[in-house]
Amino acid sequence: MSSNRPARHVHPNALLVILCTATFMSSLDVFIVNVGLRAIGADVGQSALANLSWVLNAYAIVFAALLVLAGRLADRYGNKQFFLLGLALFTAGSLGCALSNDLWFIVGLRCLQAVGAAALVPTSLGLILTAIPAERRAHSIQIWAVSGSIGAAAGPALGGLLVQLSWRWIFLLNVPIGVAALVAATLLTPDLRHSRDPRVPDLLGGALLMVAIGALALALVQGPGWGWSSGRTDVAFAVAVVATALFLVRSARAAVPVIDLHLFRDAGFAWANIANFFLAISFGMQLLGLVLWLQEGWGWSALSTGLGIAPGPVMVSVTAIGLRRYTKGLPAGLVAAVGAGLMGAGGVLIGTRLGVEADYVGQVLPGWLVIGAGVGFALPTLVGAASRGLAPHQTSTGSAIVQMGRQIGSVLGVALLVVILGSTVSRQHAVTAWWWAGGFALIAVVTAIPISAVSRR
């Protein structure tokens, strides 16, 4: 049985770079494809948006559905093995997408990418929590969380640049990065195994959770197209509810459940996940809402839209890393609440200034910078608060729960945005969407505050 110390001769910074690179790459891929959909369709002979949207939806559904099961298996069989497997699958799927000329083959390979991402994202945080020295752990979690946020926010910007060359570069970009990370991780990542239980985790419970999350994600991403009152949407929601109930019953009785329900008895873990969920709804609405407004409201190109998004992720880094010295001694709930409040305030600022005539500096940039600062304060703090009390043998499972909440929240935010905007992106509907996003950020403020009370006990 390996110890909890990092591998000898492996510098923590080198390990952190590898883990953050993988997280950045997987997060980037969720959003980078948005701006290339039309280019993909034109090249493979598909113009129907309903078909093209599966390039995005398949990834989101599979990623969300597999996160927790992959994290639980990693805790049992080893974080390093699942991290390497995730990197390999994600890189192979990226190469396949870049070489494909058939839409549905690309969709299948996007599912393969999602399987890889579901393995590498929770294990990367799990490795930080177990392989990075304790005195460096909090700062490493912040950098890890920021790398994921930057990947999400930088996706449209980088996608806009790459599409000018070819949509295939959206996927080819991952290949050299993935290969380099795979080689480095094989050599440098310690093989730490903390689970002493020889029994196999409850696979039936894992299957029920996959069905529940997959059906919920399917209902949310397809609801706007199918219709919220359609039979297919109702069936998807019903399957999600029934599978969730069966999963909870199964987990309460299983000898080795996929999710130990006792995790949620930790009030810090529970409140941080709740706040994280509502924050993801808000950010999902804000990011895609801004992309759609710049492109459809103001008629900007993909490249211009990407560059317009870029200041936000820069502010995330500046706030989370540059201002850490001023926030590390403050209560986690207070820092997260301030960040969520800034996100809501920035969104309202954009909503109140938004006009039909394009004025990026006057109408969008100030609020977008405030939102970026809010993400920099809130997201790393919530991830750290949710991870703080995890036992070594639960790190990847707990991390996967955090990521699953973010993913489902983001999918829900996008679905709500589509409902609010309707078929045409008008100023009135766009402003309404910004106010809704502000409301969810306010809920995140309220649910983040109890974290400080819990941490003082």
TAZI-V947262 format. One line per field, one symbol per residue. burial: # if it has 16 or more other C-alpha atoms within 10 Angstrom, else .. Layout:
# TAZI-V947262
burial=???
This chain:
# TAZI-V947262
burial=...#.##....#..###########################....#.....###############################################....#..###########################....###########################..##########..#..##..#..########.....##..####################.......##..######.##.###.##..#.#####..#...#############################.##.#.####################.........#####################..##.......############################.##############################...#.#.########################.....
